[in-house]
Amino acid sequence: MKNIKALKEERGSLLDELAGLQNVIEREARSMSEKETSRLSEIEARLSAIASEVEKLEKLQTLAAQAAGNSASRSEEKEKSKMKEQYSFKRAMEMAISGRRDGIEGEFNAIAAEEYQRSGVSVSAHSVKIPSEVFKRDMTATGGTSGSEGGVNIQTSVGSIIDVLLPKTVLRGLGVQQLSNLVGNLDLPTASTLPSAGWNTENGTATEKSPVFSKVTFSPKRLAAYIQVSNQLMLQSSNSIDAYVRNWLLQAMA
């Protein structure tokens, strides 16, 4: 398999051959011969194959470079992590007092100085400079047991209640008659048979059809629901639990 350089050189030679063939055809003012047409097809096919091979090789080079960069980055990060474990605040302060700048503390001092310079912050030359990456994030919001690494310091606020999906009564809106303020029993007569007629001959006798009645009796029923709510909850609740309970009972009866 050829490398990218060799493939590009071959492509250049083929393009030169095409240019020469075009010049010959134009100079002699003639059509292409069968042999020249066949050679043109061969060159076109080879140029297409070269383009595909070059694209694959260039993609391979890109991926290899990325892999090498990631590997180097991981190696550098691992080395920095090891250096952070060995970093000594005591030795860094001793070096600042003596004016020395060597070892791990000296390297991190230089990194911190660059951070200050990029941020536009001026500090004394004799100060102890510590880069942000030296400080480990041992305190987290979710780490430990029951927020023992810092989560217990996070304030919890209670918002409004997210209610369940409730059925909506629609009968009244559909025109159903509603009888209110009833005390005793109530009977309503109802017709039990449908009106009907029969086909007869010219002089035939009609069949008598008599309506039948019945009744529907309404008697009181008890609809009940309750919720136990403690005084402490009523006093401590911050999202109007009393209004929620009232609305919940109304929805239950509806």
Order of alpha helices (4+ residues) and beta strands (2+ residues): alpha-alpha-alpha-alpha-beta-beta-alpha-alpha
